[in-house]
Amino acid sequence: MGKGSRRGARAAEALAALRSSEEPVVLRAPAGERVEGGYTVRSVGASDRVYRCPGCAQELVAVPHVVAWPLGDPDGRRHWHTPCWTARGRRAPTVERGRGAPRH
């Protein structure tokens, strides 16, 4: 028998026990995350990085905010102002325009 890790063997045993279990497995979001309307949402503290809020198109600079992404698509992660995330269903989408773009 080849060399294997005990951790890998224990993980395989745990997975086999889950699969053979009669009880349904309930998946939960990690601590600090919640699921809202098809999105995984996490509240985060202030950051040194600058993000642009998709709700108001303003920069998020050194303020606590919310990070949200569609379930199963972590590449779709966006940083929102907390009030913008809360009001996202009541607002029209923000259109970003260049400085010389017409406003019609």
N, C-alpha and C positions, 0 to 999 in steps of 0.2 A: 504494500500500500504506500502511495506517495505521501510526501509531507504536506500537511495542510494546517491551517491555523485553527486553533480552538474556537476563536471568535467566529470564524466562518461556519464551523460546524454547529455552534450554538445558534447562530442566526438561521441556518437552514432548518434546524429542529424547531425553532420558534415559528418559522413560516409554515412548516408542515403541520404544526399543531393548530395554527390559525385556520389553515385550509380545511382541516378535518373537523373543526369545531362546528357544532350545530347552531351556535349563537351568531347572529349577524354582527359584522364588524362595523363599528361606528367610527368614521374618520373625523377627526377634529382639527381645526386650524391650530397652528402652534400658538403658544402663549403670546398675548399681545396682538394677535390678528383676529379678525372677525370676518364673516361673510355677509355682504349686503347686496341684494339684488343682482347676483351673478358676478360680483367682484369680491376679491380678497382685499381687505382694508387694514392698514396698520397705521397707528398714530406714532409719529416720530418727533424727536426733539429738534432743536435748532441745528443747522448744519453750516459748515464753512463754504460749502458749494452753493452755486447759484442755479436754481431751477426756474422754469417758466410754468406757471399754473395754467392748465388748459381751460379752466373755468372763466378766468378774467384776463388772461394773457399778460399778467404782471409778473415781475420776478419775485421769487421766494428767496429772501436774503435773511439769514440768521433768525428765522422764526419757527416755532413749532408748527408742524403741518401734518398732512395725511398723505400716505402713499397708497395708491389703489391700482389693481390690475385685474383684467378679466380672469375668471377661474381657469386654471390650466394654461395660462399664457403669461409667464413672468416677464417675457420680453415686452409686453404691453404696459409695463409699470409706468405710472405717471405720478408726479408730485403735485398736490393740490393744497391751496389754502383751506383750512378746515371749514370756514363758512361757505366757500365756493363748492366744496364737496357736498355739504349739507343741502345747498340750494340747487344742485345740478339738475334736478327734475323740474324746477320752476323757471329756469333761465333758457334763453335762446343760446345756441352755440356762439362762441366768440370767433369772429373772423379777424385774422391777423392781416394787416395791410402794410405795404411798404410806405415810406414817407411820401412818395409821389403818386401813389395810387388814388384813383377817383373814389369818392365815397357814395356811390349810387347803388 
